[in-house]
Amino acid sequence: MSRIPSTFEALQGKGRKALIPFITAGDPSLAHTVSLMHALVEAGADIIELGVPFSDPMADGPAIQRSSERALRKHTSLRGVLEAVRTFRSKDDATPVVLMGYANPIEAMGVERFAQSAADAGVDGVLVVDYPPEEGSGLSQALKARDIDSIYLLSPTSTESRIREVGRAASGYIYYVSLKGVTGAASLDLDEIARKLPAIKAHTGLPVGVGFGIRDAETARAVGKLSDAVVIGSRLVQEIEDSAPEQAVEKVRALVGGIRRAMDA
């Protein structure tokens, strides 16, 4: 069974919200990725979203695009990402790991082979940006057969029928994209989030995490008051870009620790 439902259940019992950081696998290297994953957990992360680098993203802002380019220059592949998860699992068998990326690498590997490889590595959930429910059913079935959750996106422009469809198809949690734009944008509208989340909750019993545009502890705390989880990515990826590889782990640990403390305050 995926580790995601039990994680949210435990957090709910403690009156806490999930902190879900995102980093791009292979940036600055796959060895650093494993160290970063452990640092994220030590700093208070509840679930880790691990980006699979891809050359032609559609939802990623400049910071995450650059991180994918750096990872690809290091020849980071989907197989390499799965091996990093397997290495992480040798020391951490509790923290859920979600792979986030695009369809092409999965299609190139083959859906069944990917699903089995992900299960073998210890992956708990998969979010494929360009697989809406009507196009991702094959992957979703392959993942479900191996107790891996299929996570889908909703946005401010999602209609009630789309919300209903995602509510039926998703498992683990739903990722609400809080902005009409790409990752890392700055104009977060808390009032819009407060209006939209009840409409989503009306069609699902799953937790709802909010991401895109969350760049500091104060915003994370505010979003955490409205949602079940806070997803933060571009700010962490920028920190990695701005730091020497040997400093990135401690910089990220400090940043996530501050966000965790703010959310728990």
C-alpha positions as CSV (number, residue, x, y, z in Angstrom):
1,M,0.0,0.0,0.0
2,S,1.2,3.6,-0.7
3,R,2.6,5.4,2.3
4,I,0.6,8.6,1.3
5,P,-2.8,7.9,3.0
6,S,-1.2,6.8,6.3
7,T,1.0,9.9,6.3
8,F,-2.0,12.3,5.9
9,E,-4.0,10.3,8.5
10,A,-1.1,10.6,11.0
11,L,-0.8,14.4,10.3
12,Q,-4.5,14.9,10.7
13,G,-4.4,13.1,14.1
14,K,-1.8,15.6,15.2
15,G,-3.6,18.6,13.8
16,R,-0.7,19.3,11.3
17,K,-0.6,20.0,7.6
18,A,1.7,18.2,5.2
19,L,4.8,19.9,3.9
20,I,5.7,18.6,0.4
21,P,8.9,20.0,-1.1
22,F,9.8,19.5,-4.7
23,I,13.4,19.1,-6.1
24,T,14.6,18.1,-9.5
25,A,16.4,14.8,-9.6
26,G,19.9,15.1,-10.9
27,D,20.4,18.7,-9.9
28,P,23.2,19.2,-9.1
29,S,23.7,15.4,-9.4
30,L,21.9,12.2,-8.5
31,A,24.2,11.7,-5.5
32,H,23.3,15.1,-4.2
33,T,19.6,14.4,-4.9
34,V,19.7,11.5,-2.4
35,S,21.4,13.7,0.2
36,L,18.9,16.5,-0.4
37,M,16.0,14.0,0.1
38,H,17.3,13.0,3.5
39,A,17.9,16.6,4.4
40,L,14.3,17.5,3.5
41,V,13.0,14.8,5.8
42,E,15.3,15.9,8.6
43,A,14.0,19.4,8.2
44,G,10.3,18.4,8.5
45,A,9.1,17.3,5.0
46,D,6.2,14.8,5.1
47,I,6.2,13.8,1.4
48,I,8.9,14.4,-1.3
49,E,8.0,15.3,-4.8
50,L,10.9,14.4,-7.1
51,G,10.9,16.0,-10.5
52,V,11.9,13.8,-13.5
53,P,13.9,16.2,-15.8
54,F,12.4,16.7,-19.2
55,S,13.5,18.8,-22.1
56,D,10.2,20.3,-23.1
57,P,8.1,21.1,-20.0
58,M,4.8,22.9,-20.2
59,A,4.1,23.9,-16.6
60,D,7.5,24.6,-15.2
61,G,8.8,28.1,-14.7
62,P,12.3,29.3,-15.5
63,A,13.9,28.1,-12.3
64,I,12.7,24.5,-12.7
65,Q,13.4,24.6,-16.4
66,R,17.0,25.5,-15.7
67,S,17.2,22.7,-13.1
68,S,16.0,20.2,-15.7
69,E,18.5,21.4,-18.2
70,R,21.3,21.0,-15.7
71,A,20.2,17.5,-14.8
72,L,19.9,16.5,-18.4
73,R,23.4,17.8,-19.1
74,K,24.5,15.3,-16.3
75,H,22.7,12.6,-18.3
76,T,20.0,12.1,-15.7
77,S,17.5,9.5,-17.0
78,L,14.2,8.1,-15.7
79,R,16.1,4.9,-14.8
80,G,18.6,7.0,-12.9
81,V,15.9,8.8,-11.0
82,L,14.3,5.4,-10.0
83,E,17.8,4.3,-8.8
84,A,18.1,7.4,-6.6
85,V,14.7,6.5,-5.0
86,R,16.0,3.0,-4.4
87,T,19.1,4.4,-2.7
88,F,17.0,6.7,-0.6
89,R,14.9,3.8,0.5
90,S,17.9,1.9,1.8
91,K,17.9,4.4,4.7
92,D,14.3,5.7,4.7
93,D,11.4,3.3,4.3
94,A,8.8,5.7,5.8
95,T,8.7,9.0,3.8
96,P,6.4,8.9,0.7
97,V,8.1,9.8,-2.6
98,V,6.1,11.1,-5.5
99,L,7.6,11.3,-9.0
100,M,6.4,14.4,-11.0
101,G,7.1,14.8,-14.6
102,Y,5.9,14.3,-18.2
103,A,4.6,11.4,-20.3
104,N,7.4,11.1,-22.8
105,P,10.0,9.4,-20.6
106,I,7.3,7.0,-19.3
107,E,6.1,6.1,-22.7
108,A,9.7,5.6,-23.9
109,M,10.3,3.1,-21.0
110,G,6.8,1.5,-21.4
111,V,3.9,2.0,-19.0
112,E,4.0,-1.5,-17.5
113,R,7.8,-1.5,-17.2
114,F,7.8,1.9,-15.6
115,A,5.0,1.0,-13.1
116,Q,6.9,-2.2,-12.0
117,S,10.2,-0.3,-11.8
118,A,8.6,2.4,-9.7
119,A,7.1,-0.1,-7.4
120,D,10.4,-2.0,-7.0
121,A,12.2,1.3,-6.2
122,G,9.7,2.3,-3.5
123,V,7.7,5.1,-5.3
124,D,4.4,5.9,-3.7
125,G,2.8,8.2,-6.2
126,V,3.1,9.5,-9.7
127,L,2.0,12.9,-11.1
128,V,2.3,13.2,-14.9
129,V,1.6,16.8,-15.9
130,D,0.4,16.0,-19.5
131,Y,-1.7,13.0,-18.6
132,P,-5.2,14.2,-17.8
133,P,-7.5,11.4,-16.4
134,E,-9.0,10.6,-19.8
135,E,-5.5,10.0,-21.3
136,G,-3.8,8.5,-18.3
137,S,-6.1,5.6,-17.5
138,G,-3.6,3.0,-18.8
139,L,-0.9,4.3,-16.5
140,S,-3.3,4.8,-13.6
141,Q,-4.4,1.1,-13.9
142,A,-0.8,-0.1,-14.0
143,L,0.1,2.0,-10.9
144,K,-3.1,0.9,-9.0
145,A,-2.2,-2.7,-9.5
146,R,1.1,-2.0,-7.7
147,D,-0.4,0.2,-4.9
148,I,1.0,3.4,-6.3
149,D,-1.2,6.5,-6.2
150,S,-2.1,8.5,-9.3
151,I,-2.0,12.2,-8.5
152,Y,-3.7,14.8,-10.7
153,L,-3.7,18.5,-11.1
154,L,-6.5,21.0,-10.7
155,S,-6.3,24.8,-11.4
156,P,-8.3,28.0,-10.9
157,T,-9.9,27.4,-14.3
158,S,-11.0,23.8,-13.6
159,T,-14.7,23.4,-14.2
160,E,-17.0,21.5,-11.9
161,S,-17.1,18.6,-14.3
162,R,-13.3,18.5,-14.4
163,I,-13.1,18.6,-10.6
164,R,-15.6,15.7,-10.5
165,E,-13.6,13.7,-13.0
166,V,-10.3,14.2,-11.2
167,G,-12.0,13.4,-7.9
168,R,-13.0,10.0,-9.3
169,A,-9.6,9.3,-10.9
170,A,-7.1,10.5,-8.3
171,S,-5.7,8.8,-5.3
172,G,-3.3,9.8,-2.6
173,Y,-4.0,13.6,-2.9
174,I,-5.0,16.2,-5.4
175,Y,-2.5,18.9,-6.4
176,Y,-4.2,22.3,-6.7
177,V,-2.2,24.7,-8.9
178,S,-3.0,28.0,-7.3
179,L,-1.9,30.2,-10.3
180,K,-2.9,30.7,-13.9
181,G,0.7,30.3,-15.0
182,V,3.9,28.4,-14.5
183,T,5.7,27.4,-11.3
184,G,7.5,30.1,-9.5
185,A,5.1,33.0,-10.3
186,A,4.7,35.5,-7.5
187,S,1.0,36.6,-7.5
188,L,-0.6,34.2,-5.1
189,D,-4.3,35.0,-4.4
190,L,-5.3,33.5,-1.0
191,D,-8.9,34.6,-1.4
192,E,-9.1,32.6,-4.7
193,I,-7.7,29.5,-2.9
194,A,-10.2,29.9,-0.1
195,R,-13.0,30.0,-2.7
196,K,-11.8,27.1,-4.8
197,L,-10.8,24.5,-2.2
198,P,-14.4,23.9,-0.9
199,A,-15.6,23.3,-4.5
200,I,-12.9,20.7,-4.8
201,K,-13.6,19.1,-1.4
202,A,-17.3,18.8,-2.4
203,H,-16.2,16.2,-5.0
204,T,-13.5,14.2,-3.2
205,G,-12.5,12.9,0.2
206,L,-8.8,13.1,-0.7
207,P,-6.5,15.7,0.8
208,V,-5.8,18.7,-1.3
209,G,-2.3,20.2,-1.6
210,V,-1.6,23.7,-2.9
211,G,1.4,24.6,-4.9
212,F,2.9,27.2,-7.4
213,G,3.8,30.6,-6.0
214,I,4.7,29.6,-2.4
215,R,8.1,31.1,-1.8
216,D,8.5,31.8,1.9
217,A,7.4,30.7,5.4
218,E,4.7,33.3,5.8
219,T,2.9,32.3,2.6
220,A,3.3,28.6,3.4
221,R,1.7,29.2,6.8
222,A,-1.2,31.1,5.3
223,V,-1.8,28.4,2.6
224,G,-1.5,25.7,5.2
225,K,-4.5,27.2,7.1
226,L,-6.6,26.7,4.0
227,S,-5.4,23.4,2.6
228,D,-4.2,19.9,3.7
229,A,-0.7,20.3,2.3
230,V,1.7,22.9,1.1
231,V,3.9,22.2,-2.0
232,I,7.0,24.3,-2.4
233,G,9.4,23.8,-5.3
234,S,10.8,26.8,-7.3
235,R,12.1,28.5,-4.2
236,L,14.1,25.3,-3.2
237,V,15.3,24.8,-6.8
238,Q,16.5,28.4,-6.9
239,E,18.3,27.9,-3.7
240,I,20.1,24.9,-5.2
241,E,21.0,26.8,-8.3
242,D,22.4,29.7,-6.2
243,S,24.5,27.5,-4.0
244,A,27.7,25.5,-4.5
245,P,26.9,21.8,-4.6
246,E,28.6,21.2,-1.3
247,Q,26.5,24.0,0.3
248,A,23.1,23.2,-1.3
249,V,22.1,20.5,1.2
250,E,22.5,22.7,4.2
251,K,20.9,25.7,2.5
252,V,17.8,23.6,1.6
253,R,17.7,22.1,5.1
254,A,17.6,25.5,6.7
255,L,14.9,26.9,4.3
256,V,12.6,23.9,4.7
257,G,13.1,23.9,8.5
258,G,12.0,27.5,8.7
259,I,8.9,26.7,6.6
260,R,8.1,23.7,8.8
261,R,8.3,25.8,12.0
262,A,6.1,28.5,10.5
263,M,3.5,26.0,9.5
264,D,3.5,24.4,12.9
265,A,3.4,27.7,14.8
